[in-house]
């Protein structure tokens, strides 16, 4: 525990002072200086962010955050009045400079204007904690910095710097405490949210714990990307049913634009940030992440129970659907996420002509708005041409629990 380390520190310091005559005039100052450095390092490392600000932060929107001083209850108990903690926006360049100076330099200029950015560092006698709770903080405006090459504003990372000056008792040492939040992408409009989330996801998933702020790899192994997409999907949708091997294969074909490679071929590949959320998918008007995030949003809002019941195949190409369904009996269908639209789910079904030839049809994709008007289960019940969910489950058996009881009379 930090408190025990501080007690040991002061005990050692007292022992050194007691033996000062034996240590001599040269060794004593060096030892005391070293004690001071160790204490300073320990105290600074005990000042941390307890509740992080939102990592996608919209200007003119209130947010909350809190910092905690682990050694506060012990070292600040004799303070005549509470110390104040200040929150400032810093650029990636400023964060890097602070890191290089080991957080010993004070911030020269804030990169944005934050309202209600000064809060008291208070000790709670009941819980024994020392915290500063920022409850109604508002980022009024942000000052953009120069960007590299084709970098967009939603790729620009900054952070909130929390800082305070304290005087420790009983040693009477004055220290400047500083701690950075996780990287933040600041947006000014809701339509930037999607791309900002991509920057945050990439940084959180693929950055090293010990790094220069906010350096992150430009290319990562595809297997790591699969793990990230799976964790993100389950967290957002709040389901225990994650992505399957066949889903990863389809996603690999999509992001690499390669339909000739085998699943094993993709395992050794690396995927770039550009492939993830800068390059437009062939024949589309959106990136891989924009498409995947649309699927996340649709599933979270309208399809959670269907996905959790494994009624949606989802991540499968139109070409492979044709291959699967063409040999099945008339009316066999499955559900897949739309390739051509962001946030759409479509129903593919097989229909046989009088001559026995099969034809696979794809119904116009349903959006979240469509499904809020009439649920997916009821739409499947409405469509008489749908009979069995692939491979051979009667649709009423598969989707019966998802049907809503129809109202009669005035409707």
KOLRO-226363 format. One record per atom (N, C-alpha, C): residue in three letters; x, y, z. Coordinates in steps of 0.1 Angstrom, whole numbers, plus 5000, padded with zeros to 4 digits. Example, Ala and Ser with C-alpha at 12.3 -4.5 7.8 and 13.67 -1.06 7.14 Angstrom:
BEGIN
ALA513249435078/ALA512349555078/ALA513249675078/SER512849785071/SER513749895071/SER512950005079/
END
This chain:
BEGIN
UNK500849885000/UNK500050005000/UNK500950125000/UNK500450234993/UNK501150364993/UNK501350425006/UNK500350415015/UNK500550475029/UNK501650405036/UNK501750275035/UNK502850205042/UNK504250245037/UNK504350265024/UNK505550305018/UNK505950445023/UNK505050535024/UNK505350675029/UNK505750665044/UNK505150585052/UNK505550565066/UNK506950515066/UNK507350415058/UNK508650365058/UNK509650475054/UNK509250555044/UNK510050665039/UNK510450755051/UNK509450805058/UNK509650895069/UNK510450835080/UNK510250705083/UNK511050635093/UNK512550635089/UNK512750595077/UNK514150595072/UNK514750735073/UNK513950835069/UNK514550975069/UNK514851015083/UNK514050975093/UNK514351005107/UNK515550935112/UNK515750805107/UNK516950735111/UNK518250795106/UNK518150845093/UNK519250915087/UNK519551035094/UNK518551115098/UNK518851245105/UNK519451215119/UNK518951105125/UNK519551065138/UNK521051035137/UNK521350975126/UNK522750935124/UNK523551035115/UNK523051165115/UNK523651265107/UNK525151285110/UNK525551285123/UNK526951315126/UNK527851205121/UNK527351085121/UNK528150965116/UNK528250965101/UNK527251015094/UNK527251015079/UNK528151115073/UNK528351225080/UNK529251325075/UNK528551425066/UNK529251545064/UNK528651655057/UNK528351635042/UNK529051535036/UNK528951505022/UNK527851405019/UNK527751305026/UNK526751195024/UNK525351235028/UNK525251305039/UNK523851345044/UNK523051415034/UNK523551525028/UNK522751605018/UNK522351515006/UNK523251425002/UNK522951344991/UNK521751244994/UNK521851185006/UNK520751095011/UNK519451165012/UNK519451285018/UNK518251365020/UNK517651405006/UNK518451434997/UNK518051474983/UNK517351354977/UNK518051234979/UNK517451104973/UNK516151074979/UNK516051094992/UNK514751074999/UNK513651154993/UNK514051284991/UNK513051374986/UNK512651334972/UNK513551284963/UNK513151244950/UNK512251124950/UNK512551024959/UNK511750904960/UNK510350944965/UNK510251024975/UNK508951064980/UNK508151144969/UNK508851224962/UNK508151304951/UNK507651204940/UNK508451114936/UNK508051014926/UNK506850934931/UNK506850884944/UNK505750804949/UNK504450884950/UNK504551004955/UNK503351094956/UNK502751124942/UNK503651164933/UNK503151194919/UNK502451074913/UNK502950954915/UNK502350834909/UNK501050794916/UNK500750854927/UNK499450824934/UNK498350914931/UNK498651014921/UNK497551104917/UNK497151054903/UNK495851004902/UNK495450934890/UNK493950964887/UNK493650934874/UNK492250964869/UNK491450844874/UNK490350864881/UNK489450764886/UNK488350734876/UNK487750844871/UNK486650834861/UNK487050914849/UNK487350844838/UNK487850914826/UNK486750994819/UNK487151104813/UNK486251184805/UNK485851104793/UNK484651134786/UNK484351054774/UNK485451064764/UNK485750954757/UNK486850964748/UNK486451024734/UNK485151024732/UNK484651104721/UNK483951224727/UNK484451344726/UNK483951454734/UNK483451564724/UNK482151594726/UNK481551694717/UNK481551834724/UNK481951934717/UNK481952064723/UNK480552104726/UNK480452194736/UNK479152244741/UNK478252134747/UNK478952034752/UNK478251924759/UNK478851894772/UNK478051894783/UNK478551864796/UNK479051724798/UNK480151714806/UNK480651574809/UNK481151574823/UNK481451454827/UNK481951434841/UNK483351354841/UNK484051384851/UNK485351314853/UNK485751324868/UNK486651244872/UNK487151254886/UNK488551214887/UNK489351274896/UNK490651234899/UNK490751194914/UNK491751104917/UNK491851064930/UNK493351074935/UNK493551124946/UNK494951124952/UNK494951024963/UNK495650914960/UNK495650794969/UNK496250834983/UNK497250914982/UNK497950954995/UNK497351075002/UNK496351134995/UNK495751255001/UNK495351245015/UNK494551135019/UNK494051135033/UNK495151135043/UNK496351085039/UNK497451075049/UNK498351205048/UNK498551255036/UNK499551365035/UNK498851505035/UNK497551515033/UNK496951645033/UNK495951675045/UNK495951585055/UNK494951595065/UNK495151715074/UNK496351775074/UNK496551895082/UNK496452025073/UNK496052015061/UNK495952125052/UNK494852225057/UNK495152355058/UNK494152455063/UNK492952465054/UNK493052445041/UNK491952445032/UNK492152355020/UNK491052305014/UNK491252215003/UNK492052274991/UNK492852184985/UNK493652224973/UNK492652214961/UNK492952294951/UNK492152294939/UNK492752224928/UNK492052134921/UNK492452064909/UNK491952134896/UNK492752154886/UNK492352224874/UNK492452124862/UNK491452134853/UNK491352054841/UNK491652144829/UNK492552094821/UNK492952174808/UNK493052074797/UNK492652124785/UNK492852044773/UNK494252064768/UNK494851944764/UNK496251954758/UNK496251874745/UNK497151914736/UNK497251854723/UNK498151724725/UNK498251644714/UNK499151534715/UNK500651574717/UNK500951684710/UNK502351744711/UNK502651784726/UNK501651854732/UNK501851894746/UNK501951774755/UNK501051674753/UNK501151554761/UNK502451484760/UNK503051484748/UNK504351424746/UNK505451504754/UNK505351634753/UNK506351714760/UNK506251694775/UNK505051684780/UNK504851664795/UNK505451524799/UNK505151424790/UNK505751294793/UNK507251294793/UNK507851364784/UNK509351374783/UNK509951444795/UNK509151544801/UNK509651614812/UNK509251544825/UNK508751424824/UNK508251344836/UNK507251424844/UNK506451494837/UNK505351574843/UNK505851674854/UNK507051724851/UNK507651824861/UNK507351964856/UNK507151984843/UNK506852114837/UNK505352154838/UNK505052274841/UNK503652324841/UNK503252344827/UNK501952334825/UNK501352354812/UNK501452504808/UNK501852544796/UNK502052684793/UNK500752744787/UNK499952654779/UNK498752714773/UNK497752594771/UNK496552624774/UNK495452514772/UNK495052524757/UNK494752414751/UNK494352404737/UNK492852424735/UNK492152434746/UNK490652454745/UNK490152524757/UNK488952574756/UNK488352644767/UNK487352554775/UNK487652524787/UNK486852444795/UNK486152524806/UNK484852514807/UNK484152584817/UNK483952494830/UNK483952554842/UNK483852484854/UNK484952384856/UNK486152434853/UNK487352334852/UNK488152334865/UNK487752394876/UNK488452394888/UNK487652344899/UNK488052234906/UNK487352164916/UNK488152134928/UNK487552144940/UNK488352114952/UNK488751964954/UNK489951944959/UNK490351804962/UNK489951784976/UNK488851694978/UNK488251684991/UNK488451534996/UNK488651535010/UNK488751395016/UNK487451355022/UNK487051235019/UNK485751185025/UNK486151095037/UNK485751145049/UNK486151065061/UNK485550925061/UNK484350915056/UNK483650785056/UNK484350675048/UNK484650715035/UNK485350625026/UNK486850625026/UNK487350735033/UNK488850745034/UNK489450775021/UNK488750845011/UNK489350874998/UNK489451024997/UNK490351064988/UNK490651204985/UNK490451224970/UNK489351294966/UNK489051304952/UNK488551444948/UNK488751474935/UNK488151594929/UNK487151544919/UNK485851574921/UNK484851534912/UNK484351644903/UNK484651634890/UNK484251734880/UNK482851684875/UNK481751754879/UNK480451714876/UNK479751784864/UNK480051904862/UNK479351984852/UNK480352054843/UNK481451984838/UNK482452034830/UNK481952054816/UNK482352154809/UNK481852174795/UNK483052224787/UNK483352154776/UNK484352204766/UNK483652304757/UNK483952434759/UNK483352534751/UNK483852544737/UNK485152534735/UNK485652534722/UNK487052464722/UNK487452424710/UNK488752354709/UNK489652434698/UNK490952434701/UNK491852504691/UNK492552384684/UNK492252374671/UNK492852264664/UNK494352294661/UNK495152184660/UNK496552204657/UNK496752154643/UNK497952184638/UNK498352144624/UNK498351984623/UNK497651944613/UNK497551794611/UNK498551744600/UNK498851614601/UNK499851554593/UNK499151504580/UNK499651544568/UNK499251484556/UNK497751494554/UNK497151374552/UNK495651354550/UNK494851334563/UNK495551354574/UNK494851334587/UNK493651424588/UNK492551374593/UNK491251444595/UNK491151494609/UNK490251574612/UNK490051624626/UNK489651514635/UNK489051414630/UNK488551294638/UNK489751194641/UNK490951224635/UNK492151144638/UNK493051214648/UNK492651344651/UNK493451424660/UNK493151394675/UNK494151344682/UNK493951304696/UNK494551414705/UNK493751434716/UNK494151524726/UNK493851464740/UNK493951534751/UNK493651474764/UNK493351584774/UNK492751544785/UNK492551644796/UNK493651624806/UNK494351734809/UNK495351734819/UNK494851784832/UNK494851704843/UNK494451744856/UNK495651774864/UNK495651894871/UNK496851934878/UNK496452004891/UNK497352004900/UNK497252074913/UNK498552094920/UNK498652194928/UNK499852214937/UNK499552184951/UNK500352094958/UNK500052064971/UNK501352074980/UNK501152094993/UNK502252105002/UNK502051985012/UNK502951895013/UNK502851775021/UNK503151805035/UNK502451745044/UNK502751745058/UNK503151605063/UNK504151575071/UNK504851685079/UNK506051735073/UNK506451695061/UNK507751735055/UNK507751875049/UNK506551935047/UNK506452065041/UNK507052085027/UNK506951975020/UNK507451975006/UNK506352014997/UNK506552104987/UNK505552154978/UNK505752074965/UNK504652024959/UNK504751944947/UNK503651984937/UNK504051974924/UNK503051994914/UNK502651864908/UNK501351824910/UNK500851694906/UNK500151714893/UNK500451624883/UNK499751624870/UNK499451484866/UNK498251464859/UNK497951334853/UNK497151354841/UNK497351274831/UNK496651284818/UNK495551184817/UNK494451224811/UNK493351134808/UNK493751044796/UNK492950944793/UNK493150864781/UNK492950964769/UNK493450924757/UNK493251004745/UNK491851034742/UNK491551154738/UNK490251204735/UNK490151264721/UNK489151234714/UNK488851294701/UNK487751394702/UNK487951524699/UNK486951624701/UNK486251644688/UNK484851644689/UNK484051664677/UNK483151784679/UNK482651844669/UNK481851964670/UNK480451934664/UNK480251814658/UNK478951774652/UNK478751624653/UNK477551584655/UNK477251444656/UNK477651354645/UNK477751414632/UNK478151334621/UNK479651294621/UNK480351344630/UNK481751314632/UNK481951194642/UNK480951154649/UNK480951064659/UNK481550924655/UNK481050884643/UNK481450754638/UNK482950744636/UNK483550834629/UNK484950834626/UNK485750854639/UNK485250944648/UNK485950964661/UNK486050834669/UNK484950754669/UNK484950624676/UNK485950534670/UNK486250534657/UNK487250454650/UNK488650484656/UNK488950614657/UNK490250654662/UNK490450604676/UNK489450624684/UNK489450584698/UNK489650424699/UNK488850354692/UNK488850204692/UNK490250154688/UNK490850214677/UNK492150174673/UNK493250204683/UNK493150314690/UNK494150354700/UNK493950274712/UNK492750244717/UNK492550164729/UNK493050024727/UNK492749974715/UNK493049824712/UNK494449794709/UNK495149894702/UNK496449854697/UNK497649934702/UNK497450024712/UNK498550104717/UNK499250024729/UNK500450044731/UNK501249984742/UNK500950064755/UNK501049994766/UNK500750054779/UNK501850164781/UNK503150124779/UNK504250224780/UNK504550284766/UNK504150404764/UNK504350464751/UNK504450614752/UNK505050674742/UNK505050814740/UNK503650854736/UNK502950954743/UNK501650994739/UNK501651044724/UNK500651014716/UNK499750894717/UNK500050804705/UNK501250754705/UNK501750674694/UNK501050544694/UNK500650504682/UNK500050374680/UNK500450314667/UNK500450184665/UNK500850124653/UNK499950154641/UNK500550164629/UNK499750194617/UNK499150064611/UNK499849954615/UNK499349824610/UNK499349724621/UNK498349634622/UNK498249534632/UNK497849404627/UNK498249294633/UNK497849154629/UNK496349144627/UNK495949074617/UNK494449054614/UNK493848984626/UNK494548884632/UNK493948814644/UNK493648904655/UNK494549014657/UNK494249104668/UNK493049194665/UNK492849224652/UNK491649294647/UNK490449214650/UNK490449084647/UNK489348994649/UNK488949004664/UNK489848994673/UNK489548994687/UNK488949124691/UNK489449234685/UNK488949364688/UNK487449384683/UNK487249344671/UNK485849354665/UNK484849264673/UNK485349154678/UNK484449064685/UNK484149124699/UNK485149174706/UNK484849234719/UNK483949354718/UNK484249434708/UNK483449554705/UNK481949514702/UNK481749414694/UNK480449374690/UNK479649324703/UNK480349234711/UNK479649184722/UNK479349294733/UNK480249384734/UNK480049494744/UNK478949594740/UNK478949624727/UNK477949724722/UNK476549664722/UNK476449534717/UNK475149474716/UNK474749414729/UNK475649394738/UNK475449334752/UNK474849194750/UNK475649114743/UNK475348974741/UNK476548884744/UNK476248764747/UNK477348664750/UNK477748594737/UNK476948614727/UNK477148544714/UNK478048624705/UNK479348584704/UNK480248664697/UNK480348624682/UNK481348674675/UNK481548644661/UNK482148504659/UNK481848434648/UNK482348304646/UNK483348304635/UNK484048194633/UNK485148184623/UNK484748224609/UNK483448174605/UNK482948214592/UNK482748364591/UNK482348424602/UNK482148574602/UNK483548644599/UNK484548594606/UNK485848664604/UNK486348644590/UNK486048534584/UNK486448504570/UNK485748604561/UNK484448634563/UNK483748724555/UNK484348864557/UNK484548904569/UNK485149034572/UNK486549054566/UNK487348954566/UNK488648964560/UNK488548984545/UNK487648914539/UNK487448934524/UNK487049074521/UNK486249134530/UNK485749264529/UNK486849374530/UNK487549364541/UNK488549464545/UNK489749454536/UNK490149334531/UNK491249324522/UNK490949324508/UNK489549324505/UNK489149314491/UNK489749194483/UNK489749084490/UNK490348954484/UNK489348844486/UNK488848784475/UNK487848674476/UNK488548544471/UNK489848544469/UNK490448424465/UNK491248354476/UNK491548434487/UNK492348374498/UNK491548284506/UNK492248184513/UNK491548094522/UNK491648164536/UNK490748104546/UNK490848164560/UNK492248154565/UNK493048054562/UNK494348044568/UNK495248154562/UNK495048194549/UNK495848294543/UNK495748424551/UNK494548454556/UNK494348584562/UNK494948584576/UNK495148474582/UNK495648464596/UNK497048534598/UNK497848534587/UNK499148594588/UNK499248734583/UNK498148784579/UNK498148924573/UNK498049034584/UNK498449154580/UNK498349274588/UNK497349364581/UNK496549434589/UNK495549524584/UNK496049664589/UNK495849764580/UNK496249904583/UNK495149984587/UNK495450104593/UNK494550204597/UNK493750254585/UNK494450264574/UNK493850314562/UNK492750214557/UNK493050084558/UNK492049984554/UNK490849984563/UNK491150014576/UNK490050014586/UNK489150134585/UNK489650254583/UNK488750364583/UNK489250484575/UNK489950464564/UNK490250574555/UNK489950544541/UNK490150424536/UNK489950384523/UNK488450344521/UNK487850394510/UNK486450364507/UNK486350224502/UNK485450144506/UNK485250004501/UNK484950004486/UNK485449914478/UNK485249914464/UNK483749914461/UNK483350014452/UNK481950024448/UNK481050074458/UNK481550124469/UNK480750184480/UNK481050324483/UNK480350384492/UNK480650524495/UNK481050534510/UNK481550424516/UNK481850424530/UNK483050334533/UNK483650354544/UNK484750264548/UNK484350134555/UNK485250054558/UNK484949924565/UNK484349954579/UNK485050044586/UNK484550074600/UNK483150134599/UNK482950224590/UNK481550294589/UNK480550184587/UNK480850094578/UNK479849984576/UNK479649894588/UNK480749854595/UNK480749764606/UNK479949834618/UNK480249964620/UNK479550044631/UNK478050054628/UNK477750054615/UNK476250064612/UNK475649924616/UNK476349814614/UNK475849684618/UNK475649684633/UNK476649734640/UNK476649734655/UNK475449814659/UNK475149924654/UNK474050014658/UNK472749944656/UNK472549894644/UNK471349824640/UNK471049704649/UNK472149624652/UNK471949504660/UNK471649544674/UNK472349644679/UNK472049684693/UNK470649744695/UNK470149814685/UNK468849874686/UNK467649784683/UNK467849694673/UNK466749614668/UNK466849464668/UNK468049414668/UNK468249274665/UNK468949194676/UNK469049254688/UNK469849184699/UNK469349044702/UNK468049024703/UNK467448894707/UNK467648794696/UNK467448844683/UNK467548754672/UNK469048704670/UNK469948804672/UNK471348764671/UNK471748664683/UNK471248694695/UNK471548604706/UNK470948464705/UNK469848454697/UNK469248324695/UNK469948264682/UNK470948324676/UNK471648274665/UNK470648254653/UNK469748344651/UNK468848344640/UNK469348424628/UNK470348504630/UNK470948584620/UNK472348544616/UNK472448504604/UNK473848464599/UNK474648584598/UNK474048694593/UNK474648824593/UNK475848854584/UNK477048814589/UNK478248844581/UNK478548734571/UNK477848754560/UNK478048654549/UNK477748724535/UNK478548684525/UNK478448754512/UNK477248714505/UNK476748794496/UNK475548764487/UNK475948644478/UNK477148634474/UNK477548524465/UNK477448394473/UNK477948394485/UNK477948264493/UNK476548224497/UNK475648324499/UNK474248304502/UNK473648224490/UNK473948264478/UNK473348204466/UNK473848054466/UNK475048034469/UNK475647894469/UNK474947814479/UNK474647864491/UNK474047794502/UNK472547764499/UNK471847864494/UNK470347844492/UNK469947774479/UNK470847784469/UNK470447734456/UNK470047584456/UNK470547504465/UNK470247364466/UNK469147334476/UNK468647434483/UNK467647414493/UNK466247414487/UNK465247364495/UNK463847364490/UNK463247504490/UNK462247514482/UNK461547644480/UNK461147704493/UNK461447844495/UNK461047914507/UNK462047914518/UNK463247844516/UNK464247844526/UNK464947984526/UNK465148044537/UNK465748184538/UNK466748194549/UNK467548304548/UNK468448344559/UNK468548494559/UNK469148544570/UNK469248684572/UNK470748724572/UNK471048824564/UNK472448874563/UNK472449034564/UNK473549084568/UNK473649234569/UNK473949284554/UNK473249394551/UNK473449454538/UNK474849494535/UNK475249464523/UNK476549514518/UNK476549654512/UNK475349684507/UNK475249814499/UNK474749934507/UNK474249904519/UNK473750004528/UNK474349994542/UNK474550114548/UNK475050114562/UNK473850084571/UNK473949984580/UNK472849964590/UNK471649904584/UNK471749794576/UNK470649734570/UNK470749584571/UNK469549514573/UNK469549364573/UNK468549324562/UNK468949224555/UNK468149174544/UNK467849034545/UNK466748994539/UNK466348844539/UNK466648794525/UNK467348684524/UNK467548614511/UNK466848484512/UNK466048454501/UNK465348334501/UNK465348264487/UNK465148134486/UNK465148064474/UNK463748044469/UNK463548064456/UNK462248044449/UNK462547954437/UNK461747854435/UNK461847754424/UNK460747774414/UNK461247774402/UNK460247784391/UNK459547654388/UNK458647654378/UNK457947534375/UNK458847424369/UNK459947474363/UNK460947384357/UNK461947324367/UNK461747364380/UNK462647324390/UNK463847404392/UNK464047504384/UNK465247584385/UNK465147684397/UNK466247704404/UNK466147784416/UNK466647934413/UNK466048024421/UNK466448164419/UNK466448224434/UNK467548284437/UNK467748344451/UNK467348494450/UNK466448534458/UNK465948674458/UNK466448734471/UNK466748864470/UNK467148944482/UNK466149054484/UNK465449054496/UNK464449164499/UNK465249284502/UNK464649404498/UNK465149534501/UNK465549544516/UNK466749584519/UNK467249584534/UNK466249664543/UNK466149614555/UNK465349684565/UNK466349764574/UNK466049894576/UNK466849984584/UNK466249974599/UNK467050044608/UNK466550054622/UNK465150124622/UNK464950224613/UNK463750294613/UNK462550204609/UNK462850124598/UNK461850024594/UNK461449924605/UNK462449874612/UNK462249774622/UNK461649834635/UNK461749974637/UNK461050034648/UNK459550044645/UNK459150044632/UNK457750054628/UNK457149914629/UNK457849814624/UNK457349674625/UNK458549584627/UNK458449504637/UNK459649424641/UNK460049324630/UNK461249274631/UNK461749174621/UNK460949054622/UNK460649004634/UNK459848884635/UNK458548894628/UNK457849004630/UNK456549024624/UNK456649034609/UNK457649094604/UNK457849104590/UNK458148964583/UNK458848884591/UNK459048744586/UNK457748674585/UNK456948694596/UNK455648624596/UNK454748674585/UNK454848804581/UNK454048864571/UNK454348804557/UNK455548764555/UNK456048724541/UNK455748574539/UNK454748554531/UNK454248414529/UNK455248324522/UNK456148394514/UNK457148314506/UNK458248254514/UNK458348304527/UNK459348254536/UNK458848134544/UNK459448014543/UNK458947894550/UNK459947844561/UNK461147814557/UNK462147754566/UNK463347834567/UNK463847864580/UNK465147924582/UNK466247824579/UNK467147864571/UNK468247774567/UNK468947714579/UNK469247584579/UNK469047494568/UNK467647434567/UNK466947414578/UNK465547354576/UNK464747364589/UNK464647484594/UNK463847514606/UNK462547584602/UNK461347534605/UNK460147604601/UNK460147744608/UNK459747844600/UNK459947984605/UNK459148014617/UNK458047954619/UNK457247974631/UNK457947914644/UNK458647804641/UNK459447744652/UNK460647834656/UNK461347884645/UNK462547974648/UNK462148104653/UNK461148174648/UNK460848314651/UNK459548334659/UNK458848214663/UNK457548234670/UNK457648314682/UNK458748294690/UNK458848374703/UNK459148524700/UNK459448554688/UNK459648694685/UNK458448764678/UNK457448694676/UNK456148754670/UNK455448834681/UNK454948944677/UNK454049024686/UNK452648984684/UNK451948984695/UNK450448944694/UNK449749054686/UNK449149014676/UNK448449114667/UNK447249174674/UNK447049304673/UNK445849364678/UNK444749354669/UNK443549334674/UNK442349334665/UNK441449454668/UNK440449474659/UNK439649594660/UNK440249714654/UNK440149824660/UNK440749944655/UNK442249934656/UNK442949944645/UNK444349934644/UNK444950054636/
END
